[in-house]
Amino acid sequence: MSLVANRRSVMTLFSAPACLRCHAARIVLAEKDITVDIIQMDEVTMREDLYQINPYGTVPTLVDRDLVLYGTQVIQEYLDERFPHPPLMAVDPVSRATARLALYRIEQDWWRGVEQVLEVGDRAASKLRKALFESLASSSEVFGLKPFFLSEEFSLVDAAISPVLWRLPSLGIADEKLPQEIRDYARRMFNREAFQLSLTEAERELR
Ligand SMILES: N[C@@H](CCC(=O)N[C@@H](CS)C(=O)NCC(=O)O)C(=O)O
């Protein structure tokens, strides 16, 4: 496993510069101020090398000594448990389940929505772009209920939503079109120091 050799003392995240899911993982690392070696991989080397340690060859992939994790939400929850401060999940089972359900829905509706718009050509994207916009807009009230999404504190759910909102203008969904609650929420998230630290150069250029 050449990718993990010599990388045993510090945790390593295999990431791609503009990957939405990697961004969500990088936000968790930054919020917890975790010392990590972030390896930004390009599309070609990604497949060749990552298959050695991850059967899907996908990013993000996290290596912590002998542990290799993939699946963004698996990585996010591991980081939260391995580095408990500050906690990014509530303690009680109902709140934890509610957060996990939100994460599941964000992946299904918003992460896949962004990825689909990026995958298809420009003309075919307009329907997908509209569906993504409408899905976000239909949740606008929830964005305004609390300082963070469904929570008084920053959580894994916010780490999952922020990369979506950051990418909207680059997908043809202008901030001005978004309901005010979402714009205010986005501003609060983008102003966080950890969010700014999580950005790669490629992501900075998206805005
Ligand atoms: N279910 C995985 C999917 C990861 C995924 O599809 N990552 C993309 C980048 S965002 C990737 O590595 N694509 C390259 C490939 O599939 O070979 C997760 O949530 O981490």
The ligand as an ORCA input file, in Angstrom:
! r2SCAN-3c Opt
* xyz 0 1
  N     -20.269      7.898     -1.556
  C     -18.969      8.521     -1.695
  C     -18.861      9.083     -3.099
  C     -17.537      9.770     -3.322
  C     -17.366     10.264     -4.748
  O     -18.123      9.927     -5.662
  N     -16.338     11.090     -4.926
  C     -16.025     11.616     -6.230
  C     -15.525     13.029     -6.103
  S     -16.747     14.092     -5.405
  C     -14.919     10.798     -6.849
  O     -13.984     10.388     -6.178
  N     -14.995     10.554     -8.145
  C     -13.981      9.856     -8.854
  C     -14.383      8.469     -9.180
  O     -15.552      8.090     -8.929
  O     -13.531      7.755     -9.665
  C     -18.785      9.591     -0.640
  O     -19.767     10.138     -0.120
  O     -17.644      9.890     -0.295
*
